[in-house]
């Protein structure tokens, strides 16, 4: 049975989508069957896997509205073993449309339950907010990965996110776990980067992944080609970092690597 993992942080620009796309691609090359759900109206995970956003007709919007079944919204990608439920700017409207619905926080959970048996991992790329879309993702998920960039305001807003996770555990999803905190955009030359790593490890200890995602030019270039870093430059530092993360995650989930 597949594990559902949300990748969330209400701060923008912390490496959520980069992590969603490249972790999915890394798990795929390690022969895991992966589904990535793009739950962000900006649709960067969709374009980052080479899908033309303008041409998306079915995706997360229809999934959450329950107008199509989950399997009808899935598209194949060029990444080995990676499927995608794409996003589109229309997804912006879903928060308003769901507001009067009963059990509106459970729309994603209900929609994707049937997919668990078809995948090893289902990753959800969340929007940079704590709105209804992210609430749906966290209610549907077994665990959450929290990307934290190694920069000055890294821990700002983290308390708010952890409180949201606690209240979701209490009200909607008692099974929700923190898969791990992931340090991103690390630059070993900067004293500040090293201080952030120290601070986060001191506060959160075992909750922090050993793998750190380093700043890497190739990693920033890959999305403009609609490719994961694994496809764009498998020998780059970014590719190695994400393959290490995929391995570490599989070990944490007691899988053979």
Secondary structure by P-SEA (a helix, b strand, c coil): cbbbbbbcccccccaaaaaaaaaaaaaaaaccbbbbbbccccaaaaaaaccccccccccaaaaaaccccccccccccccccccccccccccccccccccccccccaaaaaacccccccccbbbbbccccccaaaaaaaaaccbbbbbbccccccccaaaaaaaaaaaaaacccccccccbbbbcccccccaaaaaaaaaaaaacccccccccccccccccccccccccccccccccaaaaaaaaaaaaaaaaacccc
